[in-house]
């Protein structure tokens, strides 16, 4: 198993960022669409696999469920999305939050180029995630009878529950919590990206990516692109509920932004840019200069 030393990893990350900011806008958008869909695939798989084992208050009270086990299962299957992204060259906003600034620090690409990449990839991620949420909502998360009426499956109920939790950050304290969770998330996500760069072979990349992603998901952190799937999946699936008493009015397209995506996106940028990009650039910049 071939792997690179830390200084080489940082240099390769900057090279990757330089390549990414040089892509045409349509390519950024297309690769962003693919990455959004791939992250959604991981999110959908995590939803399906954790259905029925999530811990309710009653189950915890009587010792018949473990909240930690549900988180472990969710985290264990979610990494498939980032593994596909890294191995197939798709563009993920949260990874670019570290890679593009690395290119700005080391290769002196302009911050306008960095922002251009972020904007197009973010839009692409959003479109890809929502498209896959639609696919899931009208597929496995619902059931259709001969008359064309839809009912929510157990998987759909789980999806609505996840989405409802995602938009529960209402107060200032809630937003601060979401912000901190977003920092922790993208800290781990970008460590996974660096470990993926570290290895040259498939198995090394697989395990290098898998463990940090499992850690962020199992820890309950917040990822803006994953939430571009989780929340729309819940919103769309909730539309099949006919009993108004079972509808969460707080789960909608507006709360997706005001209660989650805005603050989580900012936190993800801080986690990737500052806690990985800046720190590793400062730590290794003299050694990188020597490599040149």
C-alpha positions, 0 to 999 in steps of 0.5 A: 500500500503506497502512501505519501508523506504529509507535505506531499499530501498538502502539495497535492491538495493545492494542485487539485484545487488549482485544477478545479478552479480552472474548470469551465462553469458548465463543468463545475455545475455538471460535476457538482450535480453528480456529487450532490446525487452521490452524497444523497445516495449515501444519505438515502442508504443511511436512512434505509439502513437505520429505519427501525433501529433508531432509539425512541424515548420509550425504547431508551427508557425500557432498555430496548434500543441504543441511540449509539447503535443507530448512529453507528449504522448510519455512519457506517453506510453513509461514506459510500457517497464521498468514496464515489465522489473522490474516485470518479472526479465529481465536485463537492462543495465541502471538499472544495472549501479546503482544496480551492483555498489551498490553491489560493495560498500555495499557487496564488490563484485568485479568490474570485476564482475560488468563489466562482468554483464554490458558487457553481459547485454549490448550485450543482450539489443542490440540484443533484441532491434535490433530484435524488430526494425526489427519486427517493420520495416517489420511490422507496419512501412512499407506497402507491395503491391501484387508485394512485394514492400514496402512503408513507412507508416506514422508510418515509417516516424515518426520512421525515423524522431526520428532516424534522430534526435538521430544521429544529435549530430555531433559536440563537443557541440552536443556530450556534449548535448547528454552526459548531456541528458544521465545523466539526463535520467539515473538519472530518470531511476534509481530513477524509479528503486528505487521506484519500489523496494520501493513498495511491491504491483503491483500498487505501483511498477507501479506508482513508475516506471511510473512517473520518466520514463514519466519525462525522456522521456517527457524531451527529454533525451537520453537512450542508450537501447531505442536508440538501438531500435529507431535508427535501426528502422529508419535505417531499415525503411529508406531502403524502401524509393526509392526516393534518395532525401528523404534519410538521408545519415547521418542515418546509422549503423556507426552514430548510434555509433559515434553520439549517443550510445557511448557518451550516454552509458557513460552518462547513466553510470555516471547518474546511478553510480554517481548521484544515486549509489554513492550519495545514498550509501554515504548518507545511508552507516552508517545506512546500516551498522547498519542494518547488 
